[in-house]
Amino acid sequence: MATSSTVTVGCKLPNGLVLELAGQKHELAGARTAKAGGYGLTPVPAEFWQAWAQKYAGFPPLEAGLIFAQTSPEKATGQAKEQASLRTGMEPLNPAAPAPGITPA
């Protein structure tokens, strides 16, 4: 459970992500362990998150909202539900309709 010294990080990447900075590592749960809106939710130390997010501010999944942080699990769950329709581009294909103009055999 998140406290004032932690944030809850939402990650919609399928396998999650390992955040590494200054010898510290934190493994984020991803969409495969989704709690809300297709996002895995993981508590991370707030100071670590702030430093990581500042250093990697241009990281495309962070910019796109596929990775975010909130001050509480409730707020993170709310944001995850609001962003449920956000696409990663790594969703599984529908075998009945794999892509426009392609029909299954």
Secondary structure per residue as TSV (DSSP state, phi and psi in degrees):
chain	resnum	aa	ss	phi	psi
A	1	M	-	360.0	138.1
A	2	A	-	-73.4	142.7
A	3	T	-	-119.1	-171.9
A	4	S	T	-65.6	-19.3
A	5	S	T	-97.1	5.0
A	6	T	E	-127.5	160.9
A	7	V	E	-123.7	159.8
A	8	T	E	-102.6	119.8
A	9	V	E	-100.5	127.9
A	10	G	E	-97.5	137.0
A	11	C	E	-137.6	126.2
A	12	K	-	-104.1	2.6
A	13	L	S	-67.2	141.1
A	14	P	T	-52.6	-47.2
A	15	N	T	-101.7	11.1
A	16	G	-	78.8	-157.9
A	17	L	E	-161.3	143.4
A	18	V	E	-98.8	117.8
A	19	L	E	-90.5	128.5
A	20	E	E	-132.6	133.4
A	21	L	E	-160.4	128.2
A	22	A	T	52.0	42.9
A	23	G	T	80.3	-1.8
A	24	Q	E	-101.4	143.1
A	25	K	E	-129.6	141.1
A	26	H	E	-137.9	125.3
A	27	E	E	-95.4	120.7
A	28	L	E	-87.6	137.0
A	29	A	-	-71.0	145.3
A	30	G	-	-114.2	-162.7
A	31	A	G	-61.9	-28.6
A	32	R	G	-66.7	-21.3
A	33	T	G	-116.8	34.2
A	34	A	-	-56.9	136.4
A	35	K	S	-102.0	-35.2
A	36	A	B	-155.5	132.9
A	37	G	T	59.5	21.4
A	38	G	T	85.3	7.7
A	39	Y	B	-106.3	136.7
A	40	G	E	-82.6	145.4
A	41	L	E	-119.0	130.7
A	42	T	E	-136.8	131.6
A	43	P	E	-75.6	135.7
A	44	V	E	-137.6	142.2
A	45	P	E	-55.7	132.9
A	46	A	H	-60.4	-42.4
A	47	E	H	-63.0	-42.1
A	48	F	H	-62.1	-47.7
A	49	W	H	-58.9	-45.7
A	50	Q	H	-60.5	-43.7
A	51	A	H	-66.4	-43.7
A	52	W	H	-64.7	-47.3
A	53	A	H	-63.7	-34.4
A	54	Q	H	-70.0	-44.5
A	55	K	H	-65.9	-38.3
A	56	Y	T	-108.7	33.6
A	57	A	T	-55.1	-29.4
A	58	G	T	-89.1	4.2
A	59	F	-	-64.9	118.3
A	60	P	H	-50.4	-45.2
A	61	P	H	-62.9	-31.8
A	62	L	H	-70.2	-44.9
A	63	E	H	-63.2	-35.2
A	64	A	T	-81.9	-6.3
A	65	G	T	86.9	9.0
A	66	L	S	-76.3	-16.7
A	67	I	E	-131.9	129.6
A	68	F	E	-150.8	167.1
A	69	A	E	-132.4	146.0
A	70	Q	E	-134.2	160.8
A	71	T	S	-76.9	-13.1
A	72	S	S	-145.5	157.7
A	73	P	H	-60.8	-34.8
A	74	E	H	-65.0	-43.7
A	75	K	H	-66.7	-38.2
A	76	A	H	-65.5	-41.2
A	77	T	H	-62.5	-42.3
A	78	G	H	-62.1	-44.7
A	79	Q	H	-65.9	-39.9
A	80	A	H	-61.1	-41.9
A	81	K	H	-66.2	-38.9
A	82	E	H	-64.5	-33.5
A	83	Q	T	-100.0	18.2
A	84	A	T	-57.9	-31.7
A	85	S	T	-81.6	-6.3
A	86	L	-	-63.2	132.2
A	87	R	-	-103.5	142.2
A	88	T	-	-92.4	-24.2
A	89	G	S	88.7	0.5
A	90	M	-	-116.5	16.9
A	91	E	-	-68.1	151.3
A	92	P	-	-66.9	151.1
A	93	L	-	-76.0	148.9
A	94	N	-	-85.2	115.3
A	95	P	T	-62.8	-24.8
A	96	A	T	-76.9	-25.7
A	97	A	S	-145.9	74.5
A	98	P	-	-63.4	-35.4
A	99	A	B	-168.6	158.0
A	100	P	T	-56.8	131.3
A	101	G	T	83.0	-0.3
A	102	I	B	-114.9	127.3
A	103	T	-	-113.3	143.3
A	104	P	-	-67.7	151.0
A	105	A	-	-73.5	360.0
